[in-house]
Amino acid sequence: MSEKLQKVLANNGVGSRREMERWIEDGRVSVNGNVATLGDRVEANDQIRVDGNPLARAKEKSACRVLMYNKPEGELCSRKDPEGRATVFDRLPHIVGERWIAVGRLDINTSGLLLFTNDGELANRLMHPSHEVEREYAVRVFGEVKPATLRTLCKGVELEDGMAKFNHIHVRPGDEESLNQWYNVTLSEGKNREVRRLWESQGLQVSRLIRVRYGNLEMFKRLPQGAWIELDLKNVNGLRTMVQLPDETETKVHTLDTLDHTKLSRMRRSVRKHKTSKVASSRQRNRQNLKKKPSTRR
Protein backbone atom coordinates (compact mmCIF):
# COMPACT_ATOMS: atom_id res chain seq x y z
CA MET A 1 0.00 0.00 0.00
CA SER A 2 1.48 3.36 -1.04
CA GLU A 3 1.60 6.48 1.13
CA LYS A 4 2.35 10.12 0.44
CA LEU A 5 6.08 10.79 0.58
CA GLN A 6 5.81 13.71 2.98
CA LYS A 7 3.70 11.60 5.35
CA VAL A 8 6.31 8.81 5.38
CA LEU A 9 9.08 11.33 6.11
CA ALA A 10 7.06 12.93 8.90
CA ASN A 11 6.11 9.60 10.47
CA ASN A 12 9.80 8.66 10.57
CA GLY A 13 10.62 11.75 12.58
CA VAL A 14 12.39 13.78 9.88
CA GLY A 15 10.13 16.79 10.38
CA SER A 16 6.56 18.01 10.10
CA ARG A 17 4.58 17.40 6.91
CA ARG A 18 4.69 21.08 5.98
CA GLU A 19 8.45 21.14 6.43
CA MET A 20 8.83 17.94 4.38
CA GLU A 21 6.75 19.44 1.56
CA ARG A 22 9.20 22.35 1.41
CA TRP A 23 12.17 19.94 1.39
CA ILE A 24 10.62 17.99 -1.50
CA GLU A 25 10.00 21.21 -3.45
CA ASP A 26 13.65 22.20 -2.82
CA GLY A 27 14.87 18.93 -4.35
CA ARG A 28 16.36 17.57 -1.11
CA VAL A 29 14.52 14.22 -1.32
CA SER A 30 14.95 11.37 -3.83
CA VAL A 31 13.09 8.07 -4.33
CA ASN A 32 14.90 5.14 -5.96
CA GLY A 33 17.56 7.50 -7.29
CA ASN A 34 15.17 10.05 -8.80
CA VAL A 35 14.55 13.52 -7.39
CA ALA A 36 11.12 13.46 -5.77
CA THR A 37 8.29 15.84 -6.58
CA LEU A 38 5.42 16.96 -4.41
CA GLY A 39 2.57 14.46 -4.72
CA ASP A 40 4.79 11.37 -5.06
CA ARG A 41 3.65 8.22 -3.28
CA VAL A 42 6.01 5.51 -2.07
CA GLU A 43 5.81 1.80 -1.29
CA ALA A 44 7.37 0.03 1.67
CA ASN A 45 10.37 -1.18 -0.37
CA ASP A 46 11.18 2.16 -2.07
CA GLN A 47 14.59 3.63 -1.25
CA ILE A 48 14.25 7.18 0.09
CA ARG A 49 17.16 9.56 0.56
CA VAL A 50 17.18 12.95 2.26
CA ASP A 51 20.11 15.22 1.35
CA GLY A 52 21.77 12.11 -0.05
CA ASN A 53 21.42 10.15 3.19
CA PRO A 54 19.25 7.00 3.17
CA LEU A 55 16.13 7.13 5.32
CA ALA A 56 16.00 4.37 7.90
CA ARG A 57 12.30 3.58 7.85
CA ALA A 58 11.06 2.26 11.17
CA LYS A 59 9.43 -1.15 10.94
CA GLU A 60 7.33 -0.41 14.00
CA LYS A 61 6.03 3.01 14.91
CA SER A 62 7.50 4.18 18.22
CA ALA A 63 5.28 5.46 21.01
CA CYS A 64 4.00 9.00 20.59
CA ARG A 65 5.83 11.44 22.86
CA VAL A 66 4.98 15.08 23.54
CA LEU A 67 6.95 17.75 25.38
CA MET A 68 5.58 20.99 26.80
CA TYR A 69 8.15 23.79 26.72
CA ASN A 70 7.86 27.24 28.28
CA LYS A 71 9.58 29.40 25.67
CA PRO A 72 11.23 32.59 26.90
CA GLU A 73 11.54 35.71 24.77
CA GLY A 74 14.75 35.85 22.74
CA GLU A 75 14.77 32.24 21.51
CA LEU A 76 14.30 31.28 17.86
CA CYS A 77 12.00 28.46 16.69
CA SER A 78 14.67 26.98 14.42
CA ARG A 79 17.14 24.13 14.89
CA LYS A 80 20.24 26.23 14.25
CA ASP A 81 21.00 29.91 13.91
CA PRO A 82 23.96 31.19 11.84
CA GLU A 83 24.46 33.99 14.38
CA GLY A 84 24.64 31.54 17.28
CA ARG A 85 21.53 32.81 19.01
CA ALA A 86 19.60 30.55 21.38
CA THR A 87 16.96 28.26 19.86
CA VAL A 88 14.06 26.37 21.37
CA PHE A 89 15.80 23.06 20.58
CA ASP A 90 18.91 23.81 22.66
CA ARG A 91 17.68 22.38 25.96
CA LEU A 92 15.38 19.58 24.76
CA PRO A 93 16.28 16.00 25.78
CA HIS A 94 18.05 13.78 23.25
CA ILE A 95 15.75 11.34 21.45
CA VAL A 96 17.42 8.23 20.00
CA GLY A 97 16.84 7.60 16.29
CA GLU A 98 14.24 10.37 15.99
CA ARG A 99 13.94 14.11 16.26
CA TRP A 100 11.63 16.52 18.02
CA ILE A 101 9.16 18.32 15.75
CA ALA A 102 7.90 21.73 16.86
CA VAL A 103 4.11 22.09 16.75
CA GLY A 104 3.88 25.53 15.21
CA ARG A 105 6.17 28.45 15.93
CA LEU A 106 6.43 31.48 18.17
CA ASP A 107 8.38 34.52 17.03
CA ILE A 108 11.52 35.61 18.86
CA ASN A 109 9.66 38.20 20.99
CA THR A 110 6.80 35.85 21.99
CA SER A 111 6.96 33.56 25.00
CA GLY A 112 4.85 30.76 26.43
CA LEU A 113 3.55 27.32 25.56
CA LEU A 114 5.29 25.43 22.76
CA LEU A 115 4.72 21.73 22.05
CA PHE A 116 7.17 19.23 20.57
CA THR A 117 6.46 15.67 19.45
CA ASN A 118 8.19 12.77 17.70
CA ASP A 119 4.96 12.01 15.79
CA GLY A 120 4.84 13.81 12.44
CA GLU A 121 1.17 13.00 11.85
CA LEU A 122 0.15 14.46 15.23
CA ALA A 123 2.24 17.59 14.59
CA ASN A 124 0.69 18.05 11.15
CA ARG A 125 -2.89 17.71 12.38
CA LEU A 126 -2.37 20.04 15.33
CA MET A 127 -1.05 22.72 12.95
CA HIS A 128 -3.38 22.18 9.99
CA PRO A 129 -6.12 24.83 9.61
CA SER A 130 -8.75 22.18 8.81
CA HIS A 131 -8.70 20.98 12.43
CA GLU A 132 -9.22 24.52 13.78
CA VAL A 133 -7.21 23.90 16.94
CA GLU A 134 -7.74 26.95 19.14
CA ARG A 135 -4.78 28.86 20.58
CA GLU A 136 -5.07 31.29 23.47
CA TYR A 137 -2.70 34.18 24.15
CA ALA A 138 -2.26 36.72 26.91
CA VAL A 139 -1.47 40.00 25.16
CA ARG A 140 -0.53 43.39 26.56
CA VAL A 141 -1.56 46.26 24.27
CA PHE A 142 -0.20 49.80 24.42
CA GLY A 143 -2.69 52.56 23.79
CA GLU A 144 -6.41 53.19 24.09
CA VAL A 145 -8.62 50.38 22.80
CA LYS A 146 -12.21 51.28 22.03
CA PRO A 147 -15.11 48.79 22.15
CA ALA A 148 -15.60 49.24 18.39
CA THR A 149 -12.02 48.10 17.83
CA LEU A 150 -12.66 44.87 19.76
CA ARG A 151 -15.80 44.22 17.71
CA THR A 152 -13.83 44.74 14.48
CA LEU A 153 -11.12 42.29 15.59
CA CYS A 154 -13.73 39.62 16.32
CA LYS A 155 -15.66 40.29 13.10
CA GLY A 156 -12.59 40.00 10.87
CA VAL A 157 -9.78 42.05 9.37
CA GLU A 158 -8.27 41.74 5.88
CA LEU A 159 -4.52 41.13 6.23
CA GLU A 160 -2.03 40.79 3.37
CA ASP A 161 -2.45 36.98 3.44
CA GLY A 162 -6.24 36.87 3.86
CA MET A 163 -8.97 37.42 6.43
CA ALA A 164 -8.16 36.93 10.10
CA LYS A 165 -10.04 37.39 13.35
CA PHE A 166 -10.10 36.56 17.04
CA ASN A 167 -12.68 34.01 18.17
CA HIS A 168 -12.96 35.74 21.52
CA ILE A 169 -11.40 38.67 23.39
CA HIS A 170 -11.48 38.83 27.18
CA VAL A 171 -10.50 42.08 28.89
CA ARG A 172 -8.43 41.43 31.99
CA PRO A 173 -8.80 43.81 34.96
CA GLY A 174 -5.94 46.28 35.30
CA ASP A 175 -4.81 49.69 36.44
CA GLU A 176 -7.05 52.38 34.94
CA GLU A 177 -4.14 54.86 35.00
CA SER A 178 -1.87 52.57 32.95
CA LEU A 179 -1.35 53.03 29.21
CA ASN A 180 -1.13 49.23 28.86
CA GLN A 181 -4.09 46.85 28.95
CA TRP A 182 -3.98 43.03 29.14
CA TYR A 183 -6.35 40.86 27.08
CA ASN A 184 -6.78 37.13 26.57
CA VAL A 185 -7.48 36.37 22.91
CA THR A 186 -8.24 33.12 21.11
CA LEU A 187 -7.95 32.19 17.44
CA SER A 188 -7.97 28.99 15.39
CA GLU A 189 -5.27 29.71 12.81
CA GLY A 190 -1.52 29.80 12.92
CA LYS A 191 -0.58 32.49 10.42
CA ASN A 192 2.77 34.16 10.87
CA ARG A 193 2.60 36.83 13.64
CA GLU A 194 -1.19 36.80 13.33
CA VAL A 195 -1.97 38.11 16.83
CA ARG A 196 0.44 41.03 16.51
CA ARG A 197 -0.67 41.88 12.97
CA LEU A 198 -4.35 41.93 13.97
CA TRP A 199 -3.73 44.51 16.70
CA GLU A 200 -1.33 46.48 14.48
CA SER A 201 -4.03 46.67 11.79
CA GLN A 202 -5.97 48.85 14.24
CA GLY A 203 -3.00 51.14 14.92
CA LEU A 204 -2.16 49.47 18.25
CA GLN A 205 1.14 48.13 19.54
CA VAL A 206 1.62 44.77 21.29
CA SER A 207 4.17 45.11 24.08
CA ARG A 208 3.97 41.55 25.49
CA LEU A 209 2.64 38.31 23.99
CA ILE A 210 2.41 34.96 25.78
CA ARG A 211 0.79 31.77 24.51
CA VAL A 212 -1.09 30.19 27.43
CA ARG A 213 -3.09 27.40 25.78
CA TYR A 214 -2.91 25.13 22.71
CA GLY A 215 -6.14 23.25 22.05
CA ASN A 216 -7.28 21.63 25.28
CA LEU A 217 -3.83 21.89 26.90
CA GLU A 218 -3.00 24.83 29.18
CA MET A 219 0.48 25.89 30.21
CA PHE A 220 1.44 24.32 33.53
CA LYS A 221 1.54 27.24 35.95
CA ARG A 222 4.72 26.18 37.77
CA LEU A 223 6.81 25.34 34.71
CA PRO A 224 9.66 27.91 34.59
CA GLN A 225 10.63 29.71 31.42
CA GLY A 226 13.22 27.73 29.46
CA ALA A 227 12.14 24.41 31.02
CA TRP A 228 10.23 21.43 29.58
CA ILE A 229 8.19 18.52 30.89
CA GLU A 230 7.06 15.37 29.08
CA LEU A 231 3.32 14.74 28.97
CA ASP A 232 1.76 11.57 30.34
CA LEU A 233 -0.54 9.22 28.43
CA LYS A 234 -3.73 11.04 29.45
CA ASN A 235 -2.53 14.39 28.11
CA VAL A 236 -1.01 12.85 24.96
CA ASN A 237 -4.30 11.11 24.15
CA GLY A 238 -6.21 14.31 24.89
CA LEU A 239 -4.28 15.97 22.05
CA ARG A 240 -4.70 12.96 19.75
CA THR A 241 -8.46 12.74 20.33
CA MET A 242 -8.80 16.44 19.53
CA VAL A 243 -7.46 15.85 15.98
CA GLN A 244 -9.16 12.47 15.38
CA LEU A 245 -6.14 10.21 15.94
CA PRO A 246 -6.47 6.89 17.79
CA ASP A 247 -5.35 6.73 21.41
CA GLU A 248 -1.87 5.55 22.28
CA THR A 249 -1.64 2.59 24.64
CA GLU A 250 1.85 3.32 25.93
CA THR A 251 4.28 6.18 26.32
CA LYS A 252 7.52 6.83 28.19
CA VAL A 253 5.71 8.74 30.94
CA HIS A 254 2.83 6.86 32.53
CA THR A 255 1.95 9.47 35.15
CA LEU A 256 2.87 13.13 34.95
CA ASP A 257 5.50 14.00 37.55
CA THR A 258 4.51 16.82 39.85
CA LEU A 259 6.68 19.90 39.60
CA ASP A 260 8.04 19.73 43.14
CA HIS A 261 10.39 22.34 44.63
CA THR A 262 13.50 20.21 44.04
CA LYS A 263 12.72 19.72 40.35
CA LEU A 264 11.81 23.39 39.90
CA SER A 265 15.09 24.50 41.48
CA ARG A 266 17.03 22.13 39.22
CA MET A 267 15.22 23.46 36.13
CA ARG A 268 15.87 27.09 37.09
CA ARG A 269 19.58 26.40 37.70
CA SER A 270 19.80 24.72 34.28
CA VAL A 271 18.10 27.68 32.59
CA ARG A 272 20.37 30.23 34.32
CA LYS A 273 23.46 28.20 33.44
CA HIS A 274 22.37 27.98 29.80
CA LYS A 275 21.74 31.73 29.60
CA THR A 276 25.13 32.49 31.19
CA SER A 277 26.85 30.19 28.70
CA LYS A 278 25.08 31.86 25.75
CA VAL A 279 26.04 35.36 26.96
CA ALA A 280 29.68 34.30 27.43
CA SER A 281 29.79 32.77 23.94
CA SER A 282 28.27 35.92 22.45
CA ARG A 283 30.81 38.15 24.19
CA GLN A 284 33.65 35.94 23.00
CA ARG A 285 32.39 36.16 19.39
CA ASN A 286 32.15 39.94 19.67
CA ARG A 287 35.74 40.17 20.94
CA GLN A 288 36.92 37.98 18.08
CA ASN A 289 35.05 40.12 15.53
CA LEU A 290 36.62 43.28 16.96
CA LYS A 291 40.08 41.76 16.61
CA LYS A 292 39.37 40.92 12.95
CA LYS A 293 38.32 44.50 12.08
CA PRO A 294 41.15 46.61 10.60
CA SER A 295 42.29 49.52 12.73
CA THR A 296 41.02 52.96 11.67
CA ARG A 297 43.92 54.76 13.36
CA ARG A 298 46.42 56.49 11.09
C-alpha positions as CSV (number, residue, x, y, z in Angstrom):
1,M,0.0,0.0,0.0
2,S,1.5,3.4,-1.0
3,E,1.6,6.5,1.1
4,K,2.3,10.1,0.4
5,L,6.1,10.8,0.6
6,Q,5.8,13.7,3.0
7,K,3.7,11.6,5.4
8,V,6.3,8.8,5.4
9,L,9.1,11.3,6.1
10,A,7.1,12.9,8.9
11,N,6.1,9.6,10.5
12,N,9.8,8.7,10.6
13,G,10.6,11.7,12.6
14,V,12.4,13.8,9.9
15,G,10.1,16.8,10.4
16,S,6.6,18.0,10.1
17,R,4.6,17.4,6.9
18,R,4.7,21.1,6.0
19,E,8.4,21.1,6.4
20,M,8.8,17.9,4.4
21,E,6.8,19.4,1.6
22,R,9.2,22.3,1.4
23,W,12.2,19.9,1.4
24,I,10.6,18.0,-1.5
25,E,10.0,21.2,-3.5
26,D,13.7,22.2,-2.8
27,G,14.9,18.9,-4.3
28,R,16.4,17.6,-1.1
29,V,14.5,14.2,-1.3
30,S,14.9,11.4,-3.8
31,V,13.1,8.1,-4.3
32,N,14.9,5.1,-6.0
33,G,17.6,7.5,-7.3
34,N,15.2,10.1,-8.8
35,V,14.6,13.5,-7.4
36,A,11.1,13.5,-5.8
37,T,8.3,15.8,-6.6
38,L,5.4,17.0,-4.4
39,G,2.6,14.5,-4.7
40,D,4.8,11.4,-5.1
41,R,3.6,8.2,-3.3
42,V,6.0,5.5,-2.1
43,E,5.8,1.8,-1.3
44,A,7.4,0.0,1.7
45,N,10.4,-1.2,-0.4
46,D,11.2,2.2,-2.1
47,Q,14.6,3.6,-1.2
48,I,14.2,7.2,0.1
49,R,17.2,9.6,0.6
50,V,17.2,13.0,2.3
51,D,20.1,15.2,1.4
52,G,21.8,12.1,-0.1
53,N,21.4,10.1,3.2
54,P,19.3,7.0,3.2
55,L,16.1,7.1,5.3
56,A,16.0,4.4,7.9
57,R,12.3,3.6,7.9
58,A,11.1,2.3,11.2
59,K,9.4,-1.2,10.9
60,E,7.3,-0.4,14.0
61,K,6.0,3.0,14.9
62,S,7.5,4.2,18.2
63,A,5.3,5.5,21.0
64,C,4.0,9.0,20.6
65,R,5.8,11.4,22.9
66,V,5.0,15.1,23.5
67,L,6.9,17.8,25.4
68,M,5.6,21.0,26.8
69,Y,8.1,23.8,26.7
70,N,7.9,27.2,28.3
71,K,9.6,29.4,25.7
72,P,11.2,32.6,26.9
73,E,11.5,35.7,24.8
74,G,14.7,35.8,22.7
75,E,14.8,32.2,21.5
76,L,14.3,31.3,17.9
77,C,12.0,28.5,16.7
78,S,14.7,27.0,14.4
79,R,17.1,24.1,14.9
80,K,20.2,26.2,14.2
81,D,21.0,29.9,13.9
82,P,24.0,31.2,11.8
83,E,24.5,34.0,14.4
84,G,24.6,31.5,17.3
85,R,21.5,32.8,19.0
86,A,19.6,30.6,21.4
87,T,17.0,28.3,19.9
88,V,14.1,26.4,21.4
89,F,15.8,23.1,20.6
90,D,18.9,23.8,22.7
91,R,17.7,22.4,26.0
92,L,15.4,19.6,24.8
93,P,16.3,16.0,25.8
94,H,18.0,13.8,23.2
95,I,15.7,11.3,21.5
96,V,17.4,8.2,20.0
97,G,16.8,7.6,16.3
98,E,14.2,10.4,16.0
99,R,13.9,14.1,16.3
100,W,11.6,16.5,18.0
101,I,9.2,18.3,15.7
102,A,7.9,21.7,16.9
103,V,4.1,22.1,16.7
104,G,3.9,25.5,15.2
105,R,6.2,28.4,15.9
106,L,6.4,31.5,18.2
107,D,8.4,34.5,17.0
108,I,11.5,35.6,18.9
109,N,9.7,38.2,21.0
110,T,6.8,35.9,22.0
111,S,7.0,33.6,25.0
112,G,4.8,30.8,26.4
113,L,3.5,27.3,25.6
114,L,5.3,25.4,22.8
115,L,4.7,21.7,22.1
116,F,7.2,19.2,20.6
117,T,6.5,15.7,19.4
118,N,8.2,12.8,17.7
119,D,5.0,12.0,15.8
120,G,4.8,13.8,12.4
121,E,1.2,13.0,11.9
122,L,0.1,14.5,15.2
123,A,2.2,17.6,14.6
124,N,0.7,18.1,11.2
125,R,-2.9,17.7,12.4
126,L,-2.4,20.0,15.3
127,M,-1.1,22.7,13.0
128,H,-3.4,22.2,10.0
129,P,-6.1,24.8,9.6
130,S,-8.8,22.2,8.8
131,H,-8.7,21.0,12.4
132,E,-9.2,24.5,13.8
133,V,-7.2,23.9,16.9
134,E,-7.7,26.9,19.1
135,R,-4.8,28.9,20.6
136,E,-5.1,31.3,23.5
137,Y,-2.7,34.2,24.1
138,A,-2.3,36.7,26.9
139,V,-1.5,40.0,25.2
140,R,-0.5,43.4,26.6
141,V,-1.6,46.3,24.3
142,F,-0.2,49.8,24.4
143,G,-2.7,52.6,23.8
144,E,-6.4,53.2,24.1
145,V,-8.6,50.4,22.8
146,K,-12.2,51.3,22.0
147,P,-15.1,48.8,22.1
148,A,-15.6,49.2,18.4
149,T,-12.0,48.1,17.8
150,L,-12.7,44.9,19.8
151,R,-15.8,44.2,17.7
152,T,-13.8,44.7,14.5
153,L,-11.1,42.3,15.6
154,C,-13.7,39.6,16.3
155,K,-15.7,40.3,13.1
156,G,-12.6,40.0,10.9
157,V,-9.8,42.1,9.4
158,E,-8.3,41.7,5.9
159,L,-4.5,41.1,6.2
160,E,-2.0,40.8,3.4
161,D,-2.5,37.0,3.4
162,G,-6.2,36.9,3.9
163,M,-9.0,37.4,6.4
164,A,-8.2,36.9,10.1
165,K,-10.0,37.4,13.4
166,F,-10.1,36.6,17.0
167,N,-12.7,34.0,18.2
168,H,-13.0,35.7,21.5
169,I,-11.4,38.7,23.4
170,H,-11.5,38.8,27.2
171,V,-10.5,42.1,28.9
172,R,-8.4,41.4,32.0
173,P,-8.8,43.8,35.0
174,G,-5.9,46.3,35.3
175,D,-4.8,49.7,36.4
176,E,-7.0,52.4,34.9
177,E,-4.1,54.9,35.0
178,S,-1.9,52.6,33.0
179,L,-1.4,53.0,29.2
180,N,-1.1,49.2,28.9
181,Q,-4.1,46.8,29.0
182,W,-4.0,43.0,29.1
183,Y,-6.3,40.9,27.1
184,N,-6.8,37.1,26.6
185,V,-7.5,36.4,22.9
186,T,-8.2,33.1,21.1
187,L,-7.9,32.2,17.4
188,S,-8.0,29.0,15.4
189,E,-5.3,29.7,12.8
190,G,-1.5,29.8,12.9
191,K,-0.6,32.5,10.4
192,N,2.8,34.2,10.9
193,R,2.6,36.8,13.6
194,E,-1.2,36.8,13.3
195,V,-2.0,38.1,16.8
196,R,0.4,41.0,16.5
197,R,-0.7,41.9,13.0
198,L,-4.3,41.9,14.0
199,W,-3.7,44.5,16.7
200,E,-1.3,46.5,14.5
201,S,-4.0,46.7,11.8
202,Q,-6.0,48.9,14.2
203,G,-3.0,51.1,14.9
204,L,-2.2,49.5,18.2
205,Q,1.1,48.1,19.5
206,V,1.6,44.8,21.3
207,S,4.2,45.1,24.1
208,R,4.0,41.6,25.5
209,L,2.6,38.3,24.0
210,I,2.4,35.0,25.8
211,R,0.8,31.8,24.5
212,V,-1.1,30.2,27.4
213,R,-3.1,27.4,25.8
214,Y,-2.9,25.1,22.7
215,G,-6.1,23.3,22.1
216,N,-7.3,21.6,25.3
217,L,-3.8,21.9,26.9
218,E,-3.0,24.8,29.2
219,M,0.5,25.9,30.2
220,F,1.4,24.3,33.5
221,K,1.5,27.2,35.9
222,R,4.7,26.2,37.8
223,L,6.8,25.3,34.7
224,P,9.7,27.9,34.6
225,Q,10.6,29.7,31.4
226,G,13.2,27.7,29.5
227,A,12.1,24.4,31.0
228,W,10.2,21.4,29.6
229,I,8.2,18.5,30.9
230,E,7.1,15.4,29.1
231,L,3.3,14.7,29.0
232,D,1.8,11.6,30.3
233,L,-0.5,9.2,28.4
234,K,-3.7,11.0,29.4
235,N,-2.5,14.4,28.1
236,V,-1.0,12.8,25.0
237,N,-4.3,11.1,24.2
238,G,-6.2,14.3,24.9
239,L,-4.3,16.0,22.0
240,R,-4.7,13.0,19.7
241,T,-8.5,12.7,20.3
242,M,-8.8,16.4,19.5
243,V,-7.5,15.9,16.0
244,Q,-9.2,12.5,15.4
245,L,-6.1,10.2,15.9
246,P,-6.5,6.9,17.8
247,D,-5.4,6.7,21.4
248,E,-1.9,5.5,22.3
249,T,-1.6,2.6,24.6
250,E,1.8,3.3,25.9
251,T,4.3,6.2,26.3
252,K,7.5,6.8,28.2
253,V,5.7,8.7,30.9
254,H,2.8,6.9,32.5
255,T,1.9,9.5,35.1
256,L,2.9,13.1,35.0
257,D,5.5,14.0,37.5
258,T,4.5,16.8,39.8
259,L,6.7,19.9,39.6
260,D,8.0,19.7,43.1
261,H,10.4,22.3,44.6
262,T,13.5,20.2,44.0
263,K,12.7,19.7,40.4
264,L,11.8,23.4,39.9
265,S,15.1,24.5,41.5
266,R,17.0,22.1,39.2
267,M,15.2,23.5,36.1
268,R,15.9,27.1,37.1
269,R,19.6,26.4,37.7
270,S,19.8,24.7,34.3
271,V,18.1,27.7,32.6
272,R,20.4,30.2,34.3
273,K,23.5,28.2,33.4
274,H,22.4,28.0,29.8
275,K,21.7,31.7,29.6
276,T,25.1,32.5,31.2
277,S,26.8,30.2,28.7
278,K,25.1,31.9,25.8
279,V,26.0,35.4,27.0
280,A,29.7,34.3,27.4
281,S,29.8,32.8,23.9
282,S,28.3,35.9,22.4
283,R,30.8,38.1,24.2
284,Q,33.6,35.9,23.0
285,R,32.4,36.2,19.4
286,N,32.2,39.9,19.7
287,R,35.7,40.2,20.9
288,Q,36.9,38.0,18.1
289,N,35.1,40.1,15.5
290,L,36.6,43.3,17.0
291,K,40.1,41.8,16.6
292,K,39.4,40.9,13.0
293,K,38.3,44.5,12.1
294,P,41.2,46.6,10.6
295,S,42.3,49.5,12.7
296,T,41.0,53.0,11.7
297,R,43.9,54.8,13.4
298,R,46.4,56.5,11.1
